[in-house]
Amino acid sequence: MIDSSSWSSYQKLLTVLAALAVIFDGFDIQILGFAIPALTREWHVARSDFGPVLAVGLAAMALGSPLAGYWGDRSGRRTALIGCVAIFSLATIATAFVHGLAGLTVLRVATGMGTGGALPNASALTAEYAPLRRRPTAVKLTLVCVPLGGMLGGILAVRIMPAFGWRGLYAIGGTLPLLFTGVLLAALPESPRFLARRPARWPRLARLLSRMGHSIPAGAAFEDRAEGVSVERASLRTLFSPGLARDTIGLWIAFFFCLGSIYLVFGWLPAMLVARGLDMATASSALAVYNFGGVLGVPLWAVLMTILGSRRPLLSGALACAGSALALLVVPIQAQGGHVLLISCLGISGLLANAVQTSMYALATHVYPTSVRATGVAYSAAVGRAGGLLSSLLGASIIQAGGGTYWLTLALAMVCAFAGLAWVRSHYPAIGNVEVLGAAVQ
């Protein structure tokens, strides 16, 4: 019923609600990167002291993703998403009151648990609200909000920090999503596919489908026939079952290296540019432009994936991103106007990197069936956070080795992501094959 129908206005509204949650998630993921230069001055600590803080936060995100995915598969994506948003909101507000690295580290763990768990449940929700043909677009339009949140964070940092300092940035960055949890509680329903698997919730499912524009007879029973794999429990072992093992391995490789490269930018780009002579405002703007490039790239890749399927856009995007990082090796930043060229190139790199990253989340929602979808996406994201953890630990050393090492590391990581994506077998089909698949499901 859902896969073969149109994408109603109500379904689009639900996608917007999930997307707004991801905006706040993207902002709070990157907020420490904006604050590090100010914190080093205020607390009189070395830049390298923040490597473990970033790493611990990403470790918490890696742990939070599968835990929240399991939570979402067992108790509902809606419940897990709202809970995760509340967790990272409260932790972000509390960070505004810390006075040392120990307190920052503890709250970074709590923030990471929340931000790591929100994304897989948001992507699972939007995938299950949307018809099959619109599923890649729905997921990608949700995930584009990760770089959008980072872009808005950069804009806010430039304006808030001179007036209110980094504490003001954290206070605002936590209060806004906390208020938004009230909106989610009032307006966001549970996934229809999740409800379909639980007969006690069929009356609620009937009401939801009616709001989506379907005519549901009284006392209707429901089943989901669109799944290619049937399992009773969500578990790690299921992800390595014969029908899923190859795709899981390929996705994990791609997530590890792609997110590792992106978090090397999120956590260390402003500090690296300041170390090379740029002022803090320009460095924050550079990270904002990197995210803005991602905002442009995600809808572009959504169109390409809808028309061409996912394999060609993902593989070409990963290679092009590696090439853009290599191009930054020869871009000067000290010459007159050189930083303008650098920031422009970062926008292109951000376009490609974020397009590939968000496409991988959309691909993961396609690879895994409803019963393990949140778990499958969550474990993929957790492996990606592990790549980010490694890049956070090594970030200060990479910066110390010079800008060339920094850009070369980004390029090599995207080449490895290309290899993982090439190994995945169950890519989205092209638009013509989607129509054939829809007819087969009917």
Secondary structure, 3 states (H helix, E strand, C coil): CCCCCCCCHHHHHHHHHHHHHHHHHHHHHHHHHHHHHHHHHHHCCCHHHHHHHHHHHHHHHHHHHHHHHHHHHHHCHHHHHHHHHHHHHHHHHHHCCCCCHHHHHHHHHHHHHHHHHHHHHHHHHHHHHCCHHHHHHHHHHHHCHHHHHHHHHHHHHHHHHHHHHHHHHHHHHHHHHHHHHHHHHHHCCCCHHHHHCCHHHHHHHHHHHHHCCCCCCCCCCCCCCCCCCCCCCCCHHHHCCCCCHHHHHHHHHHHHHHHHHHHHHHHHHHHHHHHCCCCHHHHHHHHHHHHHHHHHHHHHHHHHHHHHCCHHHHHHHHHHHHHHHHHHHHCCCCCCCHHHHHHHHHHHHHHHHHHHHHHHHHHHHHHCCHHHHHHHHHHHHHHHHHHHHHHHHHHHHHHHHCHHHHHHHHHHHHHHHHHHHHHCCCCCCCHHHHHHHHHHHC
